[in-house]
Amino acid sequence: MKKIFTLLFSSFILFSCSRDDDKVQTQNDDALITKMSLILYPNSLPYNNSELSFYFQYDNNKRLIKKTGGFLSVSGSSGYNGFFTDKIYTTLTYINNKVTVENFSSSPDFTVPKNSKYYTIDNNQIIQKEVPNNYYGSYRDEKQTFKYTNNKVVEISTTLPNLPYFPPDDYIETYLEKFYYDTNGNLTKSEYFEQHDGINKGIKIVRTFGDYDNSINPFKRFYLLDEYFYRSISKNNFRKYTEVKYNEAGGIISNSEQAWTFKYDSSGNIIIN
């Protein structure tokens, strides 16, 4: 069983800019989003675009502490993957350089998995991330270590510290994702490898990011939310994404592509739709 980042690549239609006069770490010029709506593909969810809005709250240090809005899974027989509700929220709790991210329901009618994630951060960069596996058990718990060059993440290595190992016929299972950028500081590609004893084996995923605009990137404060992580690490905003998944023999298992259209003001920055 391999770890694949699940992405909800979202378009956004509302943000405001704010400068941090207190010089909190390195995010002084990053936009503060208080509301964001998705642009959806036809039949992706049983709601109109205008009905889908996420709300964001921050602490006095302008750190994200809450996202309100999420998707509740439903039976596949409905023809949809889930439906949107404002009764799901995500909290981010900071204690020194540790952050806990968890999901909750404010409705008495349903509960949601917490999907707890535990981060160690330094100067708004993720140093380590621990992901308990509530489905398969603690033997599939993950520990991710982040490596940076010139303040850009270049590698994420994933280990399963509780996974049993039975040599000589067994192997140590790990994963490695490598990141590549253009001269503007925008992510162009990532390569995700399944590794056996430190050697690339098994499934490989190649993700490409392109058609960047020249707008400020309002996602930078969302780097602790999985669904926005890939958008948060670039200077600008990608409008095209492709993902190709390969098997161990190099054959293509799946191939997908997505594209977005944003609206911009006269300065080239994204505006309210």
C-alpha positions as CSV (number, residue, x, y, z in Angstrom):
1,M,0.0,0.0,0.0
2,K,1.5,3.3,-1.0
3,K,1.1,6.8,0.1
4,I,-0.4,9.1,-2.6
5,F,-1.1,12.7,-1.8
6,T,-4.8,13.4,-2.4
7,L,-5.3,16.8,-3.9
8,L,-8.3,19.0,-4.2
9,F,-6.9,21.4,-6.7
10,S,-9.2,24.4,-6.3
11,S,-9.8,27.6,-8.1
12,F,-10.4,30.7,-6.0
13,I,-12.5,33.8,-6.5
14,L,-12.0,35.9,-3.4
15,F,-9.0,37.2,-1.5
16,S,-7.7,40.3,0.2
17,C,-4.1,41.4,0.6
18,S,-2.6,42.4,3.9
19,R,0.8,43.4,5.1
20,D,2.2,42.2,8.4
21,D,3.5,45.2,10.2
22,D,4.8,43.0,13.0
23,K,7.1,41.1,10.7
24,V,5.8,37.7,11.7
25,Q,8.4,35.3,10.2
26,T,8.5,35.4,6.4
27,Q,4.8,35.8,5.3
28,N,4.6,39.6,5.4
29,D,3.3,40.0,1.9
30,D,1.2,36.9,1.6
31,A,-2.5,37.4,1.0
32,L,-5.0,36.8,3.8
33,I,-8.0,34.8,2.4
34,T,-11.1,35.0,4.5
35,K,-13.5,33.4,1.9
36,M,-12.9,31.2,-1.1
37,S,-15.2,29.5,-3.5
38,L,-14.5,26.6,-5.9
39,I,-15.0,26.5,-9.7
40,L,-16.3,23.0,-10.3
41,Y,-16.4,20.8,-13.3
42,P,-19.9,19.7,-14.6
43,N,-21.6,17.1,-12.4
44,S,-18.7,17.0,-10.0
45,L,-21.0,17.8,-7.1
46,P,-24.7,18.4,-6.6
47,Y,-24.2,22.1,-6.0
48,N,-23.8,25.3,-8.0
49,N,-20.5,27.1,-7.7
50,S,-22.2,30.0,-5.8
51,E,-23.1,27.5,-3.0
52,L,-19.6,26.4,-2.3
53,S,-17.7,28.8,-0.1
54,F,-14.9,28.1,2.4
55,Y,-14.1,30.5,5.2
56,F,-10.8,31.0,6.9
57,Q,-9.8,32.4,10.3
58,Y,-6.4,33.5,11.6
59,D,-4.7,34.2,15.0
60,N,-3.1,37.5,16.0
61,N,0.1,36.3,14.3
62,K,-1.8,35.9,11.0
63,R,-1.4,32.1,11.2
64,L,-4.3,30.0,9.8
65,I,-6.3,28.5,12.7
66,K,-9.5,27.3,11.1
67,K,-11.1,26.4,7.7
68,T,-14.8,26.1,7.6
69,G,-16.4,24.0,4.8
70,G,-15.7,20.6,3.5
71,F,-17.0,17.5,1.6
72,L,-18.9,14.7,3.2
73,S,-18.5,11.3,1.4
74,V,-21.6,9.6,0.1
75,S,-22.4,6.3,-1.6
76,G,-21.0,5.9,-5.1
77,S,-24.5,4.9,-6.2
78,S,-25.5,8.5,-5.9
79,G,-23.4,9.4,-8.9
80,Y,-21.3,11.8,-6.8
81,N,-18.1,11.5,-4.6
82,G,-19.6,13.6,-1.9
83,F,-21.5,16.8,-1.1
84,F,-20.4,20.1,0.3
85,T,-21.4,21.3,3.8
86,D,-20.5,24.2,6.0
87,K,-20.8,21.9,9.0
88,I,-17.3,20.4,8.5
89,Y,-14.3,22.4,9.7
90,T,-10.6,22.0,10.1
91,T,-8.6,23.4,13.1
92,L,-4.9,24.2,13.3
93,T,-3.5,24.2,16.9
94,Y,-0.1,25.7,17.5
95,I,2.2,24.9,20.5
96,N,5.7,26.3,20.0
97,N,6.9,24.8,16.8
98,K,4.3,22.0,16.7
99,V,1.0,22.1,14.8
100,T,-1.9,19.7,15.0
101,V,-4.4,19.7,12.1
102,E,-7.7,17.9,12.6
103,N,-11.2,17.8,11.1
104,F,-14.5,18.1,13.0
105,S,-18.3,18.3,12.4
106,S,-20.5,20.9,13.9
107,S,-23.6,19.0,13.0
108,P,-25.4,16.5,15.3
109,D,-26.4,14.5,12.3
110,F,-23.0,13.2,11.2
111,T,-19.4,12.9,12.3
112,V,-16.2,13.0,10.2
113,P,-12.8,11.3,10.7
114,K,-10.4,13.6,12.4
115,N,-7.6,12.6,10.0
116,S,-5.1,14.1,12.5
117,K,-1.7,15.3,11.2
118,Y,1.2,16.5,13.4
119,Y,3.7,19.0,12.0
120,T,7.0,20.3,13.2
121,I,7.6,23.7,11.5
122,D,10.4,26.2,11.4
123,N,10.0,29.7,10.0
124,N,6.9,28.7,8.1
125,Q,8.5,25.6,6.6
126,I,7.5,22.0,7.4
127,I,10.4,20.1,8.9
128,Q,8.5,16.9,9.7
129,K,5.0,15.6,9.3
130,E,3.5,12.6,11.1
131,V,0.4,11.0,9.7
132,P,-1.4,8.3,11.8
133,N,-3.2,5.6,9.8
134,N,-6.6,5.0,11.4
135,Y,-7.7,2.6,8.7
136,Y,-4.9,0.0,8.5
137,G,-3.5,0.6,11.9
138,S,-0.3,2.0,13.4
139,Y,1.9,-0.2,11.3
140,R,1.0,2.1,8.4
141,D,1.7,5.3,10.3
142,E,3.9,7.7,8.2
143,K,6.7,10.0,9.0
144,Q,7.6,12.6,6.4
145,T,10.8,14.6,6.4
146,F,11.2,17.7,4.3
147,K,14.4,18.9,2.7
148,Y,14.9,22.4,1.4
149,T,17.3,24.3,-1.0
150,N,17.2,28.1,-1.2
151,N,14.0,28.0,0.9
152,K,12.2,25.7,-1.6
153,V,11.2,22.2,-0.7
154,V,13.1,19.8,-2.9
155,E,12.5,16.4,-1.3
156,I,9.9,14.8,0.9
157,S,10.9,11.4,2.2
158,T,8.3,9.1,3.8
159,T,9.0,6.3,6.1
160,L,6.8,3.8,7.9
161,P,8.6,3.5,11.3
162,N,6.1,0.9,12.7
163,L,6.0,-1.4,9.7
164,P,7.4,-4.9,10.5
165,Y,10.5,-6.0,8.7
166,F,11.4,-9.6,8.2
167,P,14.8,-10.1,6.5
168,P,16.2,-11.6,4.4
169,D,13.3,-11.8,1.9
170,D,11.6,-8.6,3.1
171,Y,12.5,-5.1,2.1
172,I,12.2,-1.7,3.9
173,E,9.4,0.3,2.3
174,T,9.8,4.0,1.9
175,Y,8.7,6.8,-0.5
176,L,10.4,9.8,-2.0
177,E,9.0,12.8,-3.8
178,K,11.4,15.2,-5.6
179,F,10.4,18.8,-6.6
180,Y,11.7,20.9,-9.6
181,Y,11.2,24.7,-10.1
182,D,11.7,27.2,-12.9
183,T,13.7,30.4,-12.6
184,N,10.7,32.3,-11.3
185,G,10.4,30.0,-8.3
186,N,7.4,28.1,-9.6
187,L,7.0,24.4,-9.2
188,T,7.2,22.7,-12.6
189,K,7.3,19.0,-11.8
190,S,7.4,16.5,-9.0
191,E,8.4,12.9,-9.2
192,Y,7.0,10.5,-6.5
193,F,8.7,7.1,-6.1
194,E,8.0,3.9,-4.2
195,Q,11.3,2.6,-2.8
196,H,12.4,-0.8,-1.6
197,D,15.6,-0.7,0.5
198,G,16.2,2.9,-0.8
199,I,15.9,1.9,-4.5
200,N,13.2,3.3,-6.7
201,K,10.7,0.4,-7.3
202,G,7.1,-0.1,-7.9
203,I,4.7,2.7,-8.6
204,K,5.9,6.1,-9.8
205,I,3.9,9.3,-10.1
206,V,4.9,12.3,-12.3
207,R,3.0,15.5,-11.7
208,T,3.5,18.6,-13.9
209,F,2.4,22.1,-13.2
210,G,2.3,24.8,-15.9
211,D,0.7,27.8,-17.5
212,Y,1.6,30.0,-14.5
213,D,0.2,33.5,-14.2
214,N,2.0,36.6,-12.9
215,S,-0.4,37.1,-10.0
216,I,0.5,37.0,-6.3
217,N,-0.1,33.6,-4.8
218,P,-2.8,33.8,-2.1
219,F,-2.4,30.1,-1.0
220,K,1.0,30.5,0.8
221,R,-0.6,30.6,4.2
222,F,-2.3,27.2,3.5
223,Y,0.8,25.1,3.3
224,L,-0.4,23.0,6.3
225,L,-3.6,21.9,4.4
226,D,-2.9,19.0,2.1
227,E,-5.3,20.1,-0.5
228,Y,-3.5,23.4,-1.0
229,F,0.1,22.3,-0.4
230,Y,1.2,22.1,-4.0
231,R,-0.2,25.5,-4.8
232,S,1.4,27.1,-1.7
233,I,5.0,26.5,-2.6
234,S,5.2,28.5,-5.8
235,K,5.5,32.2,-6.4
236,N,2.6,32.4,-8.8
237,N,-0.5,30.2,-9.6
238,F,-0.5,27.3,-12.0
239,R,-3.5,26.9,-14.3
240,K,-2.6,23.5,-15.8
241,Y,-1.9,20.2,-14.0
242,T,-1.2,16.7,-15.3
243,E,-0.6,13.5,-13.4
244,V,0.8,10.3,-14.9
245,K,1.0,7.1,-12.8
246,Y,3.4,4.3,-13.8
247,N,3.6,0.7,-12.7
248,E,6.9,-1.0,-11.8
249,A,7.5,-2.0,-15.5
250,G,7.2,1.6,-16.6
251,G,3.7,1.2,-18.1
252,I,1.1,3.9,-17.7
253,I,-1.6,3.0,-15.2
254,S,-3.5,6.3,-15.4
255,N,-3.2,9.7,-17.0
256,S,-5.2,12.8,-16.1
257,E,-5.2,16.6,-16.8
258,Q,-6.9,19.6,-15.3
259,A,-7.0,23.3,-16.3
260,W,-8.3,26.5,-14.7
261,T,-9.4,29.9,-15.9
262,F,-9.0,32.8,-13.5
263,K,-10.1,36.5,-13.7
264,Y,-7.5,39.2,-13.1
265,D,-7.5,43.0,-12.4
266,S,-5.6,45.6,-14.4
267,S,-2.5,44.8,-12.4
268,G,-2.6,41.1,-13.2
269,N,-3.8,39.9,-9.8
270,I,-6.8,37.6,-9.3
271,I,-10.0,39.4,-8.6
272,I,-13.4,38.6,-7.1
273,N,-15.5,36.7,-9.6
